[in-house]
Amino acid sequence: MADIRNKNVLVTGGAGFIGSHLCDALLQSGVGKVVCVDNFFLGKMENLSEAQKHENFILYRDDARHFGVLQSIMERECIDIVFNMATIALNYSFFNPFDAYMVNVSIANTLLELLKMGAYKTLIHTSSSEAYGTAQYSPMDENHPTDPTTPYAAGKAAADLMVHSFAKVLDMDISIVRPFNNYGPRQNAEGPLAGIIPATAKRIKNGEKPIINGDGEQTRDFIFVGDTVRGLLLAYEKEESRGKIINLGSGKDISMNSLLNLICEYMGYRGEWEHREGRTSDVRKLCAEIKRAREILGFDPQISFEEGIKMTLDWYQENCLI
Ligand SMILES: NC(=O)c1ccc[n+]([C@@H]2O[C@H](COP(=O)([O-])OP(=O)(O)OC[C@H]3O[C@@H](n4cnc5c(N)ncnc54)[C@H](O)[C@@H]3O)[C@@H](O)[C@H]2O)c1
């Protein structure tokens, strides 16, 4: 079992939704220092308000794609472990498909080169369930074929192939974690890259109808962000995860109709929904098989969907974001 205490940890994308929760959890775990590298494409300083209370938290506003940037930070901060969380949200694929794809591949490429050179020791790489595409069978285990439906997902799948093959051929200290749909406090609530939960609650608050694409029977496997962060830390600690891809989900799928119903109920909304045409790139069904996470990491999600939705919407309300 690897001990994270006193290790110096770099988190790419640490000012984002999941990355900022990971920084907070690392700082509670007795690590040496937590170094966040984020270019603030979607990251926010507010997400780091807890982390910044710690003396051993260091922030670099910089681009994790660039070899020279990461190399100099790693040397200066004597980094042991990298958690790769940086990405540009899926919806960016619809505006700028090339960059939505490339950011995932470029950052993985840079991190692999640096690991190969010995600039740090262990990489915990974050994939996404989007790499699978629509379920060909359900629940989806890690052997399910990857058939991405967006450039974002193609970039995730391509990065995974690269990272996984390097881990095998060069016997590198790498684990790949594949989270399903995360939700919770700090998910982006603004503009076209907003998460569906805050975006829907915000529309209702502003007197607009919630939007549903297609028949609303498309499903996702929702996992509370705190559970994902626990899974990421376990992936470092449990060395049996090295060289493997491990799903992190709840093992249950929830339709978009059910999700919107829960949000409407919380917001006390009984009005109509705006029905839009289904997006062709929308994955139809996602549900995780989490047997491997249970066996290797001893992982089971602790927050139920109903509990998590309430905690999430309470947080947005307390922070006057909905
Ligand atoms: N949110 C989900 O439902 C979900 C599901 C599965 C996997 N994931 C994966 O988890 C990771 C974190 O996702 P998230 O939801 O927190 O996303 P996010 O957009 O909230 O965070 C990503 C962060 O990366 C930063 N970033 C983007 N490009 C960068 C660059 N070139 N250099 C440095 N920083 C850069 C952004 O500013 C942002 O702060 C990603 O790898 C994502 O693919 C997320």
The ligand as a Gaussian input file, in Angstrom:
#p B3LYP/6-31G(d) Opt

LIG

0 1
 N      -17.438000      16.078000     -14.424000
 C      -17.698000      14.841000     -14.821000
 O      -18.857000      14.407000     -14.834000
 C      -16.590000      13.920000     -15.249000
 C      -16.919000      12.598000     -15.567000
 C      -15.909000      11.736000     -15.964000
 C      -14.603000      12.178000     -16.034000
 N      -14.326000      13.472000     -15.724000
 C      -12.933000      13.893000     -15.831000
 O      -12.510000      14.424000     -14.590000
 C      -11.551000      15.467000     -14.815000
 C      -12.021000      16.740000     -14.134000
 O      -13.266000      17.122000     -14.697000
 P      -14.112000      18.344000     -14.120000
 O      -15.525000      17.992000     -14.255000
 O      -13.585000      18.746000     -12.805000
 O      -13.798000      19.455000     -15.203000
 P      -13.596000      21.038000     -15.018000
 O      -13.778000      21.635000     -16.343000
 O      -14.408000      21.545000     -13.894000
 O      -12.074000      21.087000     -14.575000
 C      -11.034000      20.974000     -15.501000
 C      -10.001000      22.017000     -15.159000
 O       -8.928000      21.909000     -16.102000
 C       -8.489000      23.247000     -16.396000
 N       -7.773000      23.215000     -17.667000
 C       -8.263000      23.073000     -18.919000
 N       -7.278000      23.093000     -19.825000
 C       -6.111000      23.229000     -19.120000
 C       -4.749000      23.314000     -19.495000
 N       -4.372000      23.249000     -20.767000
 N       -3.838000      23.471000     -18.510000
 C       -4.196000      23.535000     -17.202000
 N       -5.487000      23.475000     -16.809000
 C       -6.423000      23.312000     -17.748000
 C       -9.755000      24.076000     -16.405000
 O       -9.510000      25.434000     -16.218000
 C      -10.527000      23.451000     -15.238000
 O      -10.228000      24.117000     -14.033000
 C      -11.405000      15.572000     -16.324000
 O      -10.318000      14.787000     -16.728000
 C      -12.699000      14.976000     -16.849000
 O      -12.558000      14.468000     -18.149000
 C      -15.276000      14.355000     -15.342000

